[in-house]
Amino acid sequence: MSKSKVEEFKKTRDKQNEILAKYANRNQKKFYGLDASTYQSGALDKKTKELLGFTASLVLRCDDCILYHLIECKEAGVTTEELSEATSIGMLVGGSITIPHIRRAMTVWDEDLQD
């Protein structure tokens, strides 16, 4: 049985993050810390922030970011209906060029993130 796209992504990302940490300077480490703390619950809960991250990633068409936030959305309890509405916003803002990214995201959601 082959690994899911999610498992492979997590494994690769973890390995690359270890290498990145090895070479990161102080400013880069500060940025990574800011990134991690930004998605913690505050005035907006983590679930909402992950949906925002997912939508922004669709507009920017960053497949790694889309997959990362898709995984985080699932872990934060995002429903398929909530994801679908966030996807509609990303498509509206980003235009039809986002459709291939949405196809890949929804395939991962359907095949690897559903219980």
Backbone as numpy.savetxt, mean C-alpha at the origin, in Angstrom:
# Nx Ny Nz CAx CAy CAz Cx Cy Cz
3.30 -25.71 -4.29 2.46 -24.53 -4.29 3.36 -23.28 -4.29
3.06 -22.34 -5.16 3.88 -21.14 -5.23 3.45 -20.12 -4.18
4.37 -19.24 -3.86 4.07 -18.19 -2.89 3.11 -17.19 -3.51
2.29 -16.60 -2.65 1.39 -15.57 -3.14 2.20 -14.30 -3.44
1.61 -13.41 -4.20 2.27 -12.14 -4.50 2.53 -11.36 -3.22
1.62 -11.47 -2.27 1.78 -10.76 -1.00 2.96 -11.31 -0.22
3.06 -12.63 -0.10 4.18 -13.23 0.62 5.51 -12.89 -0.03
5.57 -12.96 -1.34 6.80 -12.64 -2.07 7.17 -11.17 -1.90
6.18 -10.30 -1.97 6.42 -8.87 -1.79 6.97 -8.59 -0.40
6.34 -9.16 0.63 6.79 -8.93 2.00 8.22 -9.42 2.21
8.54 -10.60 1.68 9.88 -11.16 1.82 10.91 -10.26 1.14
10.63 -9.88 -0.08 11.56 -9.03 -0.82 11.71 -7.67 -0.15
10.60 -7.08 0.27 10.64 -5.76 0.92 11.44 -5.81 2.22
11.22 -6.84 3.02 11.97 -6.97 4.27 13.48 -7.05 4.01
13.86 -7.86 3.03 15.28 -8.00 2.69 15.86 -6.67 2.20
15.13 -6.02 1.32 15.60 -4.74 0.79 15.66 -3.67 1.88
14.72 -3.69 2.82 14.75 -2.73 3.92 15.96 -2.94 4.82
16.36 -4.18 5.02 17.57 -4.45 5.80 18.80 -3.85 5.12
18.89 -4.03 3.83 20.02 -3.47 3.08 19.96 -1.94 3.09
18.78 -1.41 2.89 18.60 0.04 2.90 19.01 0.63 4.25
18.61 0.00 5.33 18.97 0.49 6.67 20.48 0.50 6.88
21.13 -0.46 6.29 22.59 -0.57 6.40 23.29 0.66 5.82
22.74 1.23 4.77 23.38 2.34 4.07 22.71 3.70 4.29
21.59 3.73 4.95 20.85 4.98 5.11 21.59 5.96 6.01
21.57 7.22 5.61 22.17 8.24 6.47 21.11 8.76 7.46
21.51 9.69 8.30 20.63 10.18 9.36 19.35 10.79 8.81
19.44 11.59 7.75 18.25 12.22 7.18 17.29 11.19 6.58
17.85 10.19 5.92 16.99 9.13 5.36 16.28 8.39 6.49
16.99 8.08 7.55 16.37 7.38 8.68 15.27 8.22 9.32
15.46 9.52 9.40 14.41 10.41 9.92 13.17 10.34 9.03
13.40 10.34 7.72 12.27 10.28 6.79 11.50 8.97 6.96
12.23 7.85 7.07 11.58 6.55 7.25 10.77 6.53 8.54
11.31 7.15 9.59 10.59 7.23 10.85 9.33 8.07 10.73
9.42 9.17 10.00 8.25 10.02 9.77 7.18 9.26 9.00
7.62 8.52 8.00 6.68 7.72 7.20 5.94 6.73 8.09
6.66 6.03 8.94 6.03 5.03 9.82 5.08 5.68 10.80
5.47 6.81 11.39 4.61 7.44 12.41 3.39 8.11 11.79
3.48 8.53 10.55 2.36 9.21 9.90 1.13 8.31 9.78
1.33 7.03 9.62 0.21 6.11 9.43 -0.37 5.57 10.74
0.14 6.03 11.87 -0.43 5.64 13.15 -1.72 6.43 13.38
-2.63 5.89 14.17 -3.89 6.58 14.46 -3.63 7.91 15.15
-4.40 8.89 14.76 -4.37 10.22 15.36 -5.77 10.79 15.19
-5.88 11.99 14.65 -7.20 12.54 14.36 -7.92 11.65 13.34
-7.14 11.04 12.44 -7.66 10.02 11.52 -7.17 8.67 11.99
-8.04 7.67 11.90 -7.60 6.34 12.31 -6.72 5.71 11.23
-6.01 4.65 11.61 -5.06 3.98 10.71 -5.77 3.51 9.43
-6.95 2.99 9.57 -7.70 2.49 8.42 -7.90 3.59 7.37
-8.32 4.77 7.83 -8.54 5.89 6.92 -7.23 6.32 6.28
-6.17 6.39 7.09 -4.87 6.80 6.57 -4.36 5.81 5.52
-4.56 4.53 5.73 -4.12 3.54 4.74 -4.92 3.65 3.45
-6.21 3.93 3.57 -7.01 4.16 2.36 -6.51 5.38 1.60
-6.14 6.43 2.34 -5.57 7.62 1.71 -4.24 7.28 1.02
-3.41 6.51 1.70 -2.13 6.09 1.12 -2.34 5.25 -0.14
-3.31 4.36 -0.08 -3.64 3.52 -1.23 -4.10 4.38 -2.42
-5.00 5.32 -2.14 -5.53 6.17 -3.20 -4.44 7.05 -3.80
-3.60 7.64 -2.96 -2.50 8.47 -3.46 -1.54 7.63 -4.30
-1.30 6.40 -3.87 -0.40 5.52 -4.62 -0.98 5.16 -5.98
-2.31 5.00 -6.06 -2.94 4.75 -7.36 -2.71 5.94 -8.29
-2.93 7.14 -7.76 -2.77 8.34 -8.58 -1.32 8.48 -9.06
-0.37 8.14 -8.17 1.04 8.22 -8.54 1.52 7.02 -9.35
0.69 5.98 -9.42 0.96 4.78 -10.20 2.23 4.06 -9.76
2.37 3.94 -8.44 3.52 3.22 -7.87 3.05 1.84 -7.41
3.36 0.81 -8.19 2.86 -0.53 -7.87 3.34 -1.04 -6.51
4.59 -0.78 -6.15 5.07 -1.21 -4.83 4.27 -0.53 -3.73
4.04 0.77 -3.87 3.27 1.51 -2.86 1.82 1.03 -2.81
1.24 0.80 -3.97 -0.13 0.30 -4.04 -0.24 -1.02 -3.29
0.68 -1.94 -3.56 0.64 -3.25 -2.91 0.87 -3.12 -1.41
1.82 -2.30 -1.02 2.08 -2.10 0.42 0.82 -1.59 1.12
0.20 -0.55 0.57 -0.99 0.02 1.22 -2.19 -0.92 1.12
-2.26 -1.71 0.08 -3.32 -2.70 -0.04 -3.23 -3.72 1.10
-2.02 -4.18 1.36 -1.79 -5.13 2.47 -2.14 -4.47 3.79
-1.68 -3.23 3.97 -1.96 -2.51 5.21 -3.46 -2.23 5.37
-4.14 -1.95 4.26 -5.59 -1.75 4.30 -6.29 -3.01 4.82
-5.90 -4.14 4.30 -6.51 -5.40 4.74 -6.26 -5.62 6.23
-5.02 -5.38 6.68 -4.69 -5.58 8.09 -5.41 -4.58 8.98
-5.75 -3.40 8.44 -6.46 -2.38 9.21 -7.98 -2.59 9.20
-8.44 -3.61 8.48 -9.87 -3.94 8.49 -10.69 -3.28 7.39
-10.04 -2.80 6.35 -10.76 -2.20 5.23 -11.60 -3.27 4.55
-12.84 -2.92 4.24 -13.73 -3.86 3.54 -13.58 -3.69 2.03
-14.08 -4.64 1.31 -14.05 -4.56 -0.16 -14.82 -3.33 -0.63
-15.94 -3.03 0.01 -16.74 -1.87 -0.39 -15.97 -0.57 -0.16
-15.27 -0.46 0.97 -14.47 0.74 1.25 -13.33 0.87 0.26
-12.68 -0.24 -0.04 -11.59 -0.22 -1.01 -12.10 0.19 -2.39
-13.26 -0.29 -2.75 -13.85 0.03 -4.05 -14.13 1.53 -4.16
-14.63 2.15 -3.09 -14.88 3.59 -3.12 -13.57 4.38 -3.21
-12.56 3.95 -2.46 -11.26 4.61 -2.52 -10.66 4.46 -3.92
-10.84 3.31 -4.53 -10.35 3.07 -5.88 -11.03 4.01 -6.88
-12.32 4.23 -6.69 -13.05 5.15 -7.57 -12.47 6.56 -7.50
-12.10 6.99 -6.31 -11.50 8.32 -6.16 -10.15 8.36 -6.86
-9.33 7.33 -6.67 -8.04 7.26 -7.33 -8.17 7.29 -8.84
-9.16 6.58 -9.37 -9.37 6.56 -10.81 -9.86 7.91 -11.30
-10.73 8.55 -10.56 -11.25 9.86 -10.94 -10.13 10.90 -10.99
-9.31 10.91 -9.95 -8.22 11.88 -9.88 -7.10 11.55 -10.87
-6.75 10.26 -10.95 -5.61 9.84 -11.78 -5.93 9.58 -13.23
-7.17 9.36 -13.55 -7.57 9.10 -14.93 -7.45 7.64 -15.33
-7.73 7.40 -16.59 -7.77 6.02 -17.09 -6.41 5.32 -17.03
-5.33 6.09 -16.93 -4.00 5.48 -16.87 -3.83 4.66 -15.58
-4.68 4.88 -14.60 -4.61 4.10 -13.36 -5.23 2.71 -13.49
-5.99 2.48 -14.53 -6.73 1.22 -14.66 -5.83 -0.01 -14.62
-4.69 -0.06 -15.32 -3.84 -1.26 -15.19 -3.37 -1.51 -13.75
-3.10 -0.44 -13.03 -2.66 -0.56 -11.63 -3.82 -1.06 -10.76
-5.01 -0.59 -11.05 -6.20 -1.04 -10.33 -6.45 -2.51 -10.61
-6.29 -2.93 -11.85 -6.46 -4.35 -12.19 -5.53 -5.22 -11.35
-4.26 -4.83 -11.30 -3.28 -5.62 -10.53 -3.63 -5.60 -9.05
-4.01 -4.45 -8.53 -4.36 -4.34 -7.11 -5.56 -5.22 -6.76
-6.58 -5.15 -7.57 -7.80 -5.92 -7.27 -7.58 -7.42 -7.46
-6.66 -7.79 -8.34 -6.32 -9.21 -8.49 -5.65 -9.71 -7.22
-4.72 -8.94 -6.67 -4.08 -9.32 -5.41 -5.12 -9.37 -4.29
-5.97 -8.35 -4.22 -7.03 -8.33 -3.20 -7.88 -9.59 -3.29
-8.28 -9.95 -4.51 -9.15 -11.10 -4.73 -8.44 -12.43 -4.47
-7.21 -12.57 -4.93 -6.52 -13.86 -4.87 -5.75 -14.09 -3.57
-5.21 -13.03 -2.99 -4.29 -13.20 -1.86 -4.76 -12.61 -0.53
-5.71 -11.68 -0.56 -6.08 -10.99 0.67 -7.48 -11.31 1.17
-8.21 -12.11 0.44 -9.55 -12.49 0.92 -9.46 -13.74 1.76
-10.26 -13.77 2.80 -10.26 -14.92 3.72 -10.92 -16.13 3.11
